[in-house]
């Protein structure tokens, strides 16, 4: 009589493979939920940071021009240009801000809103806050992701500038109150 020995088992049973697959799927779901939990706050922080950067760029450009002297194309205030001093602003339609800087060989201290004065216009074009120098016929983008821009003269030497920025599902509104710089004597 010959004895047969049981062969060693090779491979896995269907039940073992099913249990392992189910555990791996559960582990994948848990990891993806944790990953999404970490990803959402960082994505929102990124969106908020982007809006804050654009708001700072817009505020810096406005501050340079509203500081009493005209700013150059890089946004730096031009010092020592007595012929280019701020004289007035206006807000056509409440969606633009016009700044008039007295110019010419003999400044008259009055806003002419054209040559020899320099007129700077802030307005929104295609989602960008744009700064236009009407005399030099130049324009540059000051800030991106701009959903709205408004300017209202408060009547007491102050203007209220409202800037709304939007990126994806996040929107922020910033309000700036500017004082008219004193006229040179």
Secondary structure by P-SEA (a helix, b strand, c coil): cccccccccccccaaaaaaaaaaaaaaaaaaaaaaaaaaaaaaaaaaaaaaaaaaaaaaaaaaaaacccccccccccccccccccccccccccccbbbbbbbbcccccccccccccbbbbbbbbcccccccccccccbbbbccccccbbbbbcccccbbbbbbbbbcccbbbbbbbbbccccccc
